[in-house]
């Protein structure tokens, strides 16, 4: 995977650099309630400013559907971004056209300026060449630092890379290098943990992975669907019984590819889904008709930990059980801590991504111990499906 980075930009003093970032942060009472995405911008924005570029930040915020909406203005994110960066950050009330272009030229070298929500223009999500041309007037160079938006072929994420010299920012670079290590050219054996509620949401992921990994570990509600397809009575568990033929096809494909699929053989069950209800740990064949499977059992987790000890690369997406509700977080915590320990001792490259996954690893206290944790949701999932992400493909085509 070849792409240009900030190292390839040369002297950028006085140049206007359009930087696509992800500033789509949650808000509460008019203030940013989680600055994770803002902190991800620090490396790129600070480096460009320190190199005396005029740094112009492009981003979307919410879903304004092509119309200006004060409630979705990026103006409200500027104070939090300035605080995170420890620098002054200014704001311009549009992101395209001659008037804004004139104002960008007046900025001092080293200045950082946030431009208004790209989705205030109807042409943004349509990747309209006319809007791309208007946006391009604002910059001399283009940097894409928003992997989380790279699965969108929008004007600010894909179109600009074809009309301005284009580079990957530091966050994008780190993401792409980590993904390359995980599934592009991984050190084998490779394991993948795929969890979550439904098989139907991750069919393409599973189909793609069985041909590329040595061990596929299936957890969460998805495991129930696979168990049911193998004739196990899963009681009242969340299960997609109509996907038996699909799961059979995935298992057959895994068999042909030499991929071992790991399903739990002991599980934690309860008659109600609530915090700390009465539970039983049972063999999967002993689930009662009025019980639901809510976590993987300790014996299966121990066996899965042994599998990870034989592997050199791990890709993780989705929890092992209903981790938000104790005690059904036990399997996710235990396996995550095993992966973190193996990573810390240098025997495993571990890459994880997806909203639930990040939350689960934070809950386990090990997110900082994985090799790389992606905060991207849809983009990470599409990458796991083997799709080319438009924002990434555009960077590669500009070489």
C-alpha positions as CSV (number, residue, x, y, z in Angstrom):
1,X,0.0,0.0,0.0
2,X,1.9,3.1,-1.3
3,X,0.8,6.6,-0.5
4,X,2.5,10.0,0.2
5,X,2.8,11.3,3.7
6,X,3.7,14.6,5.3
7,X,7.4,13.6,4.9
8,X,6.9,13.9,1.1
9,X,5.6,17.5,1.2
10,X,8.8,19.5,1.0
11,X,8.9,23.1,2.1
12,X,5.3,24.2,2.9
13,X,5.9,27.5,4.5
14,X,3.2,29.9,3.4
15,X,1.3,27.2,1.5
16,X,-2.4,26.7,2.2
17,X,-3.0,23.1,3.2
18,X,-6.5,21.7,3.2
19,X,-6.7,19.0,5.9
20,X,-9.7,16.7,6.0
21,X,-10.2,15.7,9.7
22,X,-13.0,14.0,11.6
23,X,-14.5,16.6,13.9
24,X,-17.9,14.9,14.1
25,X,-17.8,14.8,17.9
26,X,-20.6,14.2,20.4
27,X,-22.0,17.3,22.1
28,X,-23.8,17.8,25.4
29,X,-25.2,21.2,26.6
30,X,-23.3,23.0,23.8
31,X,-19.9,21.5,24.7
32,X,-17.9,18.6,23.3
33,X,-18.5,15.6,25.5
34,X,-15.8,13.3,24.1
35,X,-12.7,14.8,22.5
36,X,-11.2,11.5,21.2
37,X,-11.5,12.6,17.6
38,X,-10.1,16.0,18.3
39,X,-7.0,14.5,20.0
40,X,-6.4,12.4,16.9
41,X,-5.8,15.6,14.9
42,X,-3.0,16.9,17.1
43,X,0.0,15.2,15.3
44,X,-1.0,16.4,11.8
45,X,-2.3,19.9,12.6
46,X,0.5,20.7,14.9
47,X,3.2,19.5,12.5
48,X,1.8,21.5,9.6
49,X,1.5,24.6,11.7
50,X,5.0,24.2,13.0
51,X,6.2,24.0,9.4
52,X,4.6,27.4,8.8
53,X,1.8,26.2,6.6
54,X,-1.6,27.9,6.6
55,X,-3.7,25.0,8.0
56,X,-7.3,24.9,6.8
57,X,-9.4,22.1,8.5
58,X,-12.2,20.5,6.5
59,X,-14.8,18.4,8.3
60,X,-18.4,17.4,8.4
61,X,-20.7,17.6,11.5
62,X,-24.0,15.8,11.7
63,X,-26.4,15.4,8.8
64,X,-27.5,18.8,7.6
65,X,-28.6,17.5,4.2
66,X,-26.9,20.1,2.1
67,X,-28.3,23.1,3.9
68,X,-26.7,25.5,6.4
69,X,-28.0,24.7,9.9
70,X,-26.6,26.7,12.9
71,X,-27.1,23.6,15.2
72,X,-24.6,21.8,13.1
73,X,-22.0,24.5,12.6
74,X,-18.4,23.6,13.3
75,X,-18.0,26.9,15.0
76,X,-19.1,25.2,18.2
77,X,-16.2,22.7,18.0
78,X,-13.5,25.4,17.6
79,X,-13.0,26.1,21.4
80,X,-12.5,22.4,22.2
81,X,-10.1,21.9,19.3
82,X,-8.1,25.0,20.4
83,X,-7.9,23.6,23.9
84,X,-6.7,20.2,22.7
85,X,-4.1,21.7,20.4
86,X,-3.0,24.3,22.9
87,X,-3.1,26.8,20.0
88,X,-5.3,29.6,18.7
89,X,-7.8,28.3,16.1
90,X,-9.9,30.6,14.0
91,X,-13.0,29.9,12.0
92,X,-14.4,30.8,8.5
93,X,-18.1,30.5,7.8
94,X,-17.8,28.6,4.5
95,X,-15.6,25.9,3.0
96,X,-15.7,26.9,-0.7
97,X,-15.6,29.8,-3.2
98,X,-13.7,32.9,-4.0
99,X,-14.6,35.0,-0.9
100,X,-13.4,32.3,1.5
101,X,-10.3,31.7,-0.7
102,X,-9.4,35.4,-0.3
103,X,-9.7,35.1,3.4
104,X,-7.4,32.0,3.5
105,X,-4.7,34.0,1.8
106,X,-4.8,36.6,4.6
107,X,-4.0,34.0,7.3
108,X,-0.6,34.2,8.9
109,X,1.9,31.4,8.4
110,X,1.4,28.7,11.1
111,X,-2.3,29.6,11.6
112,X,-4.9,26.9,12.0
113,X,-8.4,27.7,10.8
114,X,-11.5,25.5,10.8
115,X,-13.8,25.8,7.8
116,X,-17.6,25.5,8.0
117,X,-19.3,22.1,7.8
118,X,-18.7,20.6,4.3
119,X,-22.2,19.0,4.4
120,X,-23.7,22.5,4.3
121,X,-23.1,22.1,0.5
122,X,-25.4,19.6,-1.3
123,X,-22.5,18.7,-3.6
124,X,-20.4,17.3,-0.7
125,X,-22.0,13.9,-0.5
126,X,-22.5,13.8,-4.2
127,X,-18.8,14.4,-4.8
128,X,-19.8,17.1,-7.2
129,X,-16.8,18.2,-9.4
130,X,-18.1,21.8,-9.3
131,X,-17.9,21.9,-5.5
132,X,-14.5,20.1,-5.6
133,X,-13.2,22.9,-7.8
134,X,-14.6,25.6,-5.5
135,X,-13.0,23.8,-2.4
136,X,-9.7,23.5,-4.3
137,X,-9.5,27.3,-4.6
138,X,-8.9,27.4,-0.9
139,X,-5.7,25.3,-0.8
140,X,-2.4,24.5,-2.5
141,X,-2.1,21.0,-1.0
142,X,-4.5,18.4,0.3
143,X,-4.1,16.1,3.3
144,X,-6.6,13.4,4.3
145,X,-6.3,12.6,7.9
146,X,-9.8,11.1,8.4
147,X,-9.7,7.4,8.0
148,X,-13.1,7.2,9.7
149,X,-14.6,9.1,6.7
150,X,-12.5,7.3,4.0
151,X,-15.3,4.9,3.0
152,X,-17.2,7.9,1.7
153,X,-16.6,9.1,-1.8
154,X,-17.4,12.8,-1.0
155,X,-15.9,16.0,-2.3
156,X,-13.7,16.6,0.8
157,X,-12.7,13.0,1.3
158,X,-12.1,11.8,-2.3
159,X,-12.6,14.5,-4.9
160,X,-10.0,16.9,-3.7
161,X,-7.3,14.2,-3.8
162,X,-7.6,14.2,-7.6
163,X,-7.2,18.0,-8.1
164,X,-4.6,18.9,-5.5
165,X,-1.3,17.2,-4.6
166,X,-2.6,14.7,-2.0
167,X,-1.0,13.3,1.1
168,X,-1.9,11.1,4.1
169,X,-1.9,12.8,7.5
170,X,-0.2,11.2,10.5
171,X,-3.4,9.7,11.9
172,X,-4.3,8.3,8.4
173,X,-0.8,7.0,8.0
174,X,-0.8,5.2,11.3
175,X,-4.1,3.7,10.5
176,X,-3.1,2.4,7.1
177,X,0.2,1.1,8.3
178,X,-1.5,-0.8,11.1
179,X,-4.1,-2.3,8.8
180,X,-1.4,-3.4,6.4
181,X,0.3,-5.2,9.2
182,X,-3.0,-6.8,10.3
183,X,-4.4,-8.2,7.0
184,X,-2.4,-6.7,4.1
185,X,0.8,-8.6,4.7
186,X,0.5,-10.0,8.3
187,X,2.9,-12.3,10.1
188,X,1.2,-15.7,10.4
189,X,-0.6,-17.4,12.1
190,X,-3.4,-14.8,12.1
191,X,-6.4,-14.8,14.4
192,X,-9.6,-12.7,14.0
193,X,-12.1,-12.1,16.8
194,X,-15.5,-11.1,15.4
195,X,-18.3,-10.5,17.8
196,X,-21.5,-8.5,18.1
197,X,-25.2,-9.1,18.0
198,X,-26.0,-10.2,14.5
199,X,-24.3,-12.3,11.8
200,X,-26.3,-10.4,9.2
201,X,-24.4,-7.2,9.9
202,X,-21.0,-8.9,9.4
203,X,-21.6,-11.4,6.6
204,X,-19.1,-9.8,4.2
205,X,-16.5,-9.5,7.0
206,X,-16.8,-13.2,7.8
207,X,-16.7,-14.3,4.2
208,X,-13.6,-12.2,3.6
209,X,-11.8,-13.3,6.7
210,X,-12.1,-17.0,6.4
211,X,-9.9,-16.9,3.3
212,X,-7.3,-14.8,5.1
213,X,-6.9,-15.9,8.7
214,X,-5.9,-19.1,10.4
215,X,-8.3,-18.8,13.3
216,X,-11.7,-17.2,13.3
217,X,-13.1,-16.7,16.8
218,X,-16.8,-15.9,16.8
219,X,-18.5,-14.4,19.9
220,X,-21.5,-12.3,20.9
221,X,-24.9,-13.0,19.6
222,X,-23.4,-14.1,16.3
223,X,-22.0,-17.2,18.0
224,X,-25.6,-18.3,18.8
225,X,-26.6,-18.2,15.2
226,X,-23.6,-20.5,14.3
227,X,-24.4,-22.8,17.2
228,X,-28.0,-23.1,16.2
229,X,-26.9,-23.9,12.6
230,X,-24.9,-26.8,14.1
231,X,-28.0,-28.1,15.8
232,X,-27.5,-26.6,19.3
233,X,-30.7,-25.5,21.1
234,X,-29.9,-21.9,22.1
235,X,-33.1,-21.4,24.1
236,X,-34.3,-17.7,24.2
237,X,-30.9,-16.4,23.0
238,X,-30.6,-13.7,20.3
239,X,-30.3,-15.8,17.2
240,X,-30.9,-15.4,13.4
241,X,-32.4,-18.8,12.7
242,X,-33.1,-17.9,9.1
243,X,-29.3,-17.7,8.4
244,X,-28.6,-21.4,8.8
245,X,-27.7,-21.8,5.1
246,X,-25.5,-18.7,5.2
247,X,-23.6,-19.8,8.3
248,X,-23.1,-23.3,6.8
249,X,-21.6,-21.7,3.7
250,X,-19.2,-19.7,5.8
251,X,-18.2,-22.8,7.8
252,X,-17.6,-24.7,4.5
253,X,-15.6,-21.9,3.0
254,X,-13.5,-21.8,6.2
255,X,-13.0,-25.5,6.0
256,X,-11.7,-25.3,2.4
257,X,-9.4,-22.4,3.3
258,X,-7.9,-24.2,6.3
259,X,-9.3,-21.7,8.7
260,X,-10.3,-23.0,12.1
261,X,-13.6,-21.5,13.3
262,X,-13.8,-21.3,17.1
263,X,-17.3,-21.3,18.7
264,X,-17.9,-21.4,22.5
265,X,-18.5,-24.8,24.1
266,X,-19.4,-23.5,27.5
267,X,-21.5,-20.4,27.9
268,X,-23.0,-18.1,30.6
269,X,-26.7,-18.1,30.6
270,X,-29.5,-16.3,32.4
271,X,-33.3,-16.2,32.3
272,X,-33.3,-12.4,32.1
273,X,-31.1,-9.8,30.5
274,X,-30.4,-7.4,33.3
275,X,-27.4,-6.4,35.5
276,X,-26.2,-9.2,37.7
277,X,-29.1,-11.7,37.5
278,X,-28.9,-15.3,38.6
279,X,-26.6,-17.1,36.0
280,X,-25.4,-20.5,35.2
281,X,-22.2,-21.6,33.3
282,X,-23.2,-24.6,31.2
283,X,-22.1,-26.7,28.2
284,X,-23.7,-25.3,25.0
285,X,-25.8,-28.4,24.8
286,X,-27.3,-27.8,28.3
287,X,-29.0,-24.4,27.6
288,X,-32.6,-24.6,28.9
289,X,-35.5,-23.5,26.7
290,X,-36.2,-20.4,29.0
291,X,-32.5,-19.3,29.1
292,X,-30.4,-17.0,26.9
293,X,-26.7,-17.1,26.2
294,X,-25.1,-13.8,27.2
295,X,-21.4,-14.6,27.4
296,X,-18.8,-17.1,26.5
297,X,-17.8,-19.4,29.4
298,X,-14.5,-19.5,31.2
299,X,-13.3,-22.8,29.8
300,X,-13.8,-21.6,26.2
301,X,-12.0,-18.3,27.0
302,X,-9.1,-20.2,28.4
303,X,-8.9,-22.3,25.2
304,X,-9.1,-19.2,23.1
305,X,-6.3,-17.6,25.1
306,X,-4.2,-20.6,24.2
307,X,-5.0,-20.1,20.5
308,X,-3.9,-16.5,20.7
309,X,-0.6,-17.6,22.2
310,X,0.1,-19.5,19.0
311,X,-0.6,-16.5,16.8
312,X,1.5,-13.6,15.6
313,X,-1.3,-11.3,14.4
314,X,-4.8,-10.5,15.8
315,X,-7.6,-8.5,14.2
316,X,-10.5,-7.8,16.6
317,X,-14.0,-6.4,15.9
318,X,-16.8,-6.8,18.4
319,X,-17.3,-8.1,21.9
320,X,-17.5,-11.7,23.1
321,X,-20.7,-11.1,25.1
322,X,-23.1,-8.5,26.3
323,X,-20.2,-6.6,27.9
324,X,-22.1,-3.5,28.8
325,X,-24.1,-5.5,31.3
326,X,-22.1,-7.2,34.1
327,X,-21.3,-10.1,34.6
328,X,-21.5,-10.7,30.9
329,X,-18.3,-8.7,30.3
330,X,-16.1,-11.4,31.8
331,X,-15.1,-13.2,28.5
332,X,-14.4,-9.9,26.7
333,X,-12.3,-8.6,29.5
334,X,-10.3,-11.9,29.9
335,X,-9.6,-12.4,26.2
336,X,-8.7,-8.7,25.7
337,X,-6.3,-8.8,28.6
338,X,-4.6,-11.9,27.2
339,X,-4.2,-10.2,23.8
340,X,-2.8,-7.1,25.5
341,X,-0.3,-9.1,27.5
342,X,0.9,-11.0,24.4
343,X,1.2,-7.6,22.6
344,X,3.2,-6.1,25.5
345,X,5.6,-8.9,25.5
346,X,6.1,-8.5,21.7
347,X,4.7,-11.8,20.5
348,X,1.5,-10.5,19.0
349,X,0.5,-7.6,16.7
350,X,-3.0,-6.6,17.7
351,X,-5.3,-4.3,15.7
352,X,-8.8,-3.6,16.9
353,X,-11.6,-1.3,15.6
354,X,-15.2,-0.4,15.7
355,X,-17.2,1.6,18.2
356,X,-18.3,-1.4,20.4
357,X,-14.8,-2.8,20.3
358,X,-13.2,0.4,21.4
359,X,-15.7,0.7,24.3
360,X,-15.0,-2.9,25.3
361,X,-11.3,-2.6,25.3
362,X,-11.5,0.6,27.3
363,X,-13.8,-1.2,29.7
364,X,-11.2,-3.9,30.0
365,X,-8.5,-1.3,30.6
366,X,-6.3,-2.5,27.7
367,X,-7.0,-0.2,24.8
368,X,-3.6,1.4,25.2
369,X,-1.9,-1.9,25.2
370,X,-3.0,-3.1,21.8
371,X,-0.7,-2.3,18.8
372,X,-3.4,-0.1,17.3
373,X,-7.0,0.7,18.1
374,X,-9.0,2.3,15.3
375,X,-11.9,4.6,16.4
376,X,-13.4,4.3,12.9
377,X,-16.7,2.5,12.6
378,X,-17.9,2.0,9.1
379,X,-14.5,2.5,7.5
380,X,-12.9,-0.2,9.7
381,X,-15.8,-2.6,8.9
382,X,-15.6,-2.0,5.2
383,X,-11.8,-2.6,5.3
384,X,-12.4,-5.9,7.1
385,X,-14.8,-6.8,4.3
386,X,-12.0,-6.3,1.8
387,X,-13.5,-3.3,0.1
388,X,-11.4,-0.5,-1.3
389,X,-12.1,2.7,0.6
390,X,-12.5,5.7,-1.8
391,X,-10.6,8.1,0.4
392,X,-7.6,5.7,0.6
393,X,-7.7,4.7,-3.0
394,X,-7.6,8.3,-4.1
395,X,-4.4,8.8,-2.0
396,X,-2.8,5.8,-3.7
397,X,-3.7,7.1,-7.2
398,X,-2.0,10.4,-6.7
399,X,1.5,8.9,-6.4
